[in-house]
Amino acid sequence: MYKRQGQWRLAGCTLVVTLEPCTMCAGAIQQSRLDRLVYGARDEKAGAVGSLWDLVRDRRLNHRPEVIGGVLAEECSRQLTDFFRGR
């Protein structure tokens, strides 16, 4: 259910995505104080949540969201491959 936060912080929110976020998205996740990130497929070329970099778990930063990766990874990978193959 969508609920307007009324502020820039996303405390209490979970973001669910098919592909591991890139550095720009990981930075936005960290800066917005998102509580949790759930992603499916790893991105070995540009992933910034464990594959290539690990921006959201950097101990020098003041906020580190919970990260749950690899959820339905095969299905997410197949879905992304099918989508871009069709383009």
C-alpha positions as CSV (number, residue, x, y, z in Angstrom):
1,M,0.0,0.0,0.0
2,Y,1.3,3.4,-1.0
3,K,1.5,6.0,1.8
4,R,2.9,9.5,1.4
5,Q,5.9,10.0,3.7
6,G,5.8,13.8,3.7
7,Q,9.6,14.0,4.1
8,W,12.8,13.0,2.2
9,R,13.7,10.1,4.5
10,L,12.3,6.7,3.6
11,A,12.6,5.2,7.1
12,G,10.4,2.2,7.5
13,C,10.4,1.5,3.7
14,T,11.6,-1.5,1.7
15,L,12.7,-1.2,-1.9
16,V,12.3,-4.4,-4.0
17,V,14.0,-4.6,-7.4
18,T,14.9,-7.2,-10.0
19,L,18.5,-6.1,-10.5
20,E,21.2,-5.1,-8.0
21,P,21.4,-1.3,-7.9
22,C,24.2,0.7,-9.6
23,T,26.3,3.3,-7.7
24,M,23.8,6.1,-8.4
25,C,20.9,4.1,-7.1
26,A,22.9,2.8,-4.1
27,G,23.8,6.3,-3.2
28,A,20.2,7.4,-3.4
29,I,19.2,4.4,-1.2
30,Q,21.8,5.3,1.4
31,Q,21.0,9.0,1.4
32,S,17.3,8.5,1.7
33,R,17.7,6.4,4.8
34,L,15.8,3.5,3.3
35,D,15.5,0.6,5.8
36,R,15.8,-2.4,3.5
37,L,16.7,-3.3,0.0
38,V,15.6,-6.6,-1.6
39,Y,17.0,-7.5,-5.0
40,G,17.0,-10.5,-7.3
41,A,19.8,-10.7,-9.8
42,R,23.4,-9.6,-9.2
43,D,25.0,-7.1,-11.6
44,E,28.6,-8.1,-12.0
45,K,29.3,-5.2,-14.4
46,A,27.9,-2.3,-12.4
47,G,26.4,-3.6,-9.1
48,A,27.1,-1.4,-6.1
49,V,25.5,-3.5,-3.3
50,G,28.1,-6.3,-3.2
51,S,29.1,-7.4,-6.7
52,L,31.5,-4.7,-7.9
53,W,31.2,-2.2,-5.0
54,D,29.4,-2.3,-1.7
55,L,28.4,1.3,-1.2
56,V,25.4,0.7,1.2
57,R,27.5,-1.3,3.7
58,D,30.5,1.1,3.8
59,R,31.2,1.6,7.5
60,R,32.3,5.2,6.8
61,L,28.7,6.2,6.0
62,N,26.2,7.0,8.7
63,H,23.4,4.8,7.4
64,R,23.5,1.2,6.3
65,P,20.2,-0.4,5.2
66,E,19.6,-4.1,5.5
67,V,20.3,-5.8,2.2
68,I,18.7,-9.1,1.0
69,G,20.1,-10.2,-2.3
70,G,19.5,-13.1,-4.6
71,V,15.8,-13.4,-4.1
72,L,14.4,-15.3,-7.0
73,A,17.7,-14.5,-8.8
74,E,17.2,-17.0,-11.7
75,E,13.7,-15.7,-12.4
76,C,14.8,-12.1,-12.2
77,S,17.7,-12.7,-14.5
78,R,15.6,-14.5,-17.1
79,Q,13.0,-11.7,-17.0
80,L,15.6,-9.0,-17.6
81,T,17.3,-11.0,-20.4
82,D,13.9,-11.6,-22.1
83,F,13.0,-8.0,-21.8
84,F,16.2,-6.6,-23.3
85,R,16.4,-9.4,-26.0
86,G,13.0,-8.3,-27.1
87,R,14.1,-4.7,-27.6
